[in-house]
Amino acid sequence: MGLLAFILRLVGCFSNVPRRLLISYLIRRGTKLPGGSVFQLLDGTVVKIGSLGYLQREFEATQYARKHTKLPIPRVYDLFTSKDNQVAYLIMEYVPGEMLLRKWRFLSASQKHSIMVQVKDIITEMRSIRPPRSQRWIGSFTGGPFLDFMIGGNDPYGPFDNKTEFNNFRISRFTSMPYCEFPSVRERFASIHREMPNDHDIVFTHGDINLRNILVDFKRDRPDDDVHIVALVDWEQAGWRPAYWEKAKLVFGAQPGSDWSAAVKTWIVEGYENEIAREIELQLIHGGAIY
Ligand SMILES: *[C@@H]1O[C@H](CO)[C@@H](O)[C@H](O)[C@H]1NC(C)=O
């Protein structure tokens, strides 16, 4: 743990007021990092600022995943809120690396291939994580409601005991819309509902894997293709989802027509073509782009 993370925690043992004053001061003296409200403090520690709902889920999921796997996940040290609970601060480890999005177009074909293989391996390893309880659910990591941009909004949903409940909920969000007064629309939803899969495993899902959330490092004295994923970040949507969900999010998060998009559609996660087609249809009915 960094020195500042330690001091912040120590101060927080006595009272939240000096801790909040200290973190505000440290953020002002810190450096803003690319992507979102993320700052690097003087000792190198990183603080991510956001809503408590999101950061709490990220904190719980990453702590457990770090403990039970060798996945490249930054350590999280602490989480606390502002006085009115409107803002939360997640104190975490700084991992030196570069955002893959910024590097992608400079990579050789073999470097890109190497990254894709690493992402595939990361997803395989995530799927080996077992939940803290024997019965699986669809929800946040610890069994509470979850957040997911593919469902929309900033309100948490669920949790759901099983896939039937989850499918019912998803369809109910559409069938309450005024356009469902048309019989043809109602029929289409009924048929989508019937086709919705019920037989997938429920697996640990990051839910937002894209080129922005992957940090890479290069071994410059090594051959051309030695590029490593050093961190997968932004675990706010992480939790338990049906097995096709990760792929649907990968497809939606990829730049259409790019080589990355082609890889996520065909082999980084294989299969689930019908499930993805159904999600695309739901997004189109819903009003299109979610990103
Ligand atoms: C799914 O969960 C609901 C609500 O808990 C339950 O009534 C139903 O029997 C479950 N279905 C299956 C297939 O387990």
The ligand as a Tripos MOL2 file, in Angstrom:
@<TRIPOS>MOLECULE
LIG
   14    14     1     0     0
SMALL
NO_CHARGES

@<TRIPOS>ATOM
      1 C1        -36.3000  -18.6580  -11.0070 C.3       1 LIG1
      2 O1        -36.4740  -17.8000   -9.8990 O.3       1 LIG1
      3 C2        -37.8300  -17.5790   -9.5400 C.3       1 LIG1
      4 C3        -37.8800  -16.5270   -8.4490 C.3       1 LIG1
      5 O2        -37.0510  -16.8550   -7.3790 O.3       1 LIG1
      6 C4        -38.4480  -18.9040   -9.1440 C.3       1 LIG1
      7 O3        -39.8160  -18.7240   -8.8130 O.3       1 LIG1
      8 C5        -38.3360  -19.9040  -10.2940 C.3       1 LIG1
      9 O4        -38.8080  -21.1620   -9.9040 O.3       1 LIG1
     10 C6        -36.8740  -20.0200  -10.7510 C.3       1 LIG1
     11 N1        -36.8340  -20.8140  -11.9580 N.am      1 LIG1
     12 C7        -35.9260  -21.7380  -12.1650 C.2       1 LIG1
     13 C8        -35.9830  -22.4290  -13.4810 C.3       1 LIG1
     14 O5        -35.0930  -22.0420  -11.3310 O.2       1 LIG1
@<TRIPOS>BOND
     1     1     2 1
     2     1    10 1
     3     2     3 1
     4     3     4 1
     5     3     6 1
     6     4     5 1
     7     6     7 1
     8     6     8 1
     9     8     9 1
    10     8    10 1
    11    10    11 1
    12    11    12 1
    13    12    13 1
    14    12    14 2
@<TRIPOS>SUBSTRUCTURE
     1 LIG1         1 GROUP 0 **** ****
